[in-house]
Amino acid sequence: MSITPITGWDGSLGGYAAEQSGLVGVSFWPRAAARLIDLVVHFAVRYGTGYLFGLMLLVASGGHVPRLIIFKLRHPGLTGFAFTLLGAVAYHVIFTAAHGSTLGKRILSMVVVQEDGSPCGLKSAVVRELGYFVDTLFFGIIGYMAMQESVQEQRHGDNWAHTVVCKRELIAPDKLRGAGRFAVASMFALMADAAFIMVGLLLIIAG
């Protein structure tokens, strides 16, 4: 009796299972373009929140904002950076968990799904977003190299979260979340981003 070898298996149970799902991942540069769009959106939120905060501060101070507060806001330091970063993380996690696509990914017709093609869950959205900070080390070379070695173009964050970024047309319609869900995700993601930035500004002037 002859034994038929198993093809398509690279020795990794996770990799074989992922390959069997038949999903084709999106390559590095289109995904980088989607992140760039999201970065522009994040900075727009940051600017808008800062402008609103300034108006509120001006009204609260009777039109004369103390110079010390102005100095603190011009030098946000670690607090400002940390809360701006938390806002960006919340933006991506909420969008990915609630819909599967951020604004950038939706514009470029991409969606994040689990390796079996099912919608991305909250835990996976958190894991892959935290993994992003590893993947962007050395100007993204770490993530780029990981994607080159992956059949489905998975960076480390995707491997740890068991997710794949693919084109929306490759996913069965019944597993895609619709426009209504995207609208709700947009509202909460942008509000969360702005809320973290606002809290950071409050802590800066209170410090």
C-alpha positions, 0 to 999 in steps of 0.5 A: 500500500502506497502512502500519498504525501500531503501537499501544501504543508510547510510543517506548520499546522497553523500555516497549513490550516490557513492555506486550506482556507483559500484566502489570498492576502493583500500585499504590503504596499496596498496595505501601507497605502490604507494605513496612510489614509487612516493616518491622514484621518487620525491627524484630521481628528487630532487637529479638529479635537485640538481646535475644539478644545482651544475654543472651549478653553478660550470660553472657559477662561473668558477670552484670556488663556493663561500663558502657562497653559498655552506653554503646556499645550505647545509642549505636550510631551509624553502624555500628549504622545501616549494619548494620541497613540491610544486614540489611533489604536482605538480607531483601528481596533473598533473599526476592525472588530465592528466592521473589518475595515477602517476608512483606508481599507474600505476605500481600497476595498480590503477587509480583515477576516479570520483565517477561516473567512469569518468576521474578525473578532474583538480579541483578534482586532486587539492582538493584531493592532498591538502586533502592528508596533512590532511589525513597524519596527525598522520602518516596517521592515519587520512586517514586510519580511514576515509578509514575504514568508507568508502564503497569505501575506500575513504580518506578525500581528496577523499570525498572532491574531489568526487574521488575513487582510484580503480583498472584499470580493473574495469573501462570501457576501453573508460573511461581510458586514454591511454599510450600516455597520460601517457607519456605526463603526465610523462614528464610534471609532472617530469618537474614541480617537477624539476622546483619547486626544481630549483626555490627553489635553486635559491631563496636559493642562492639569499636570 
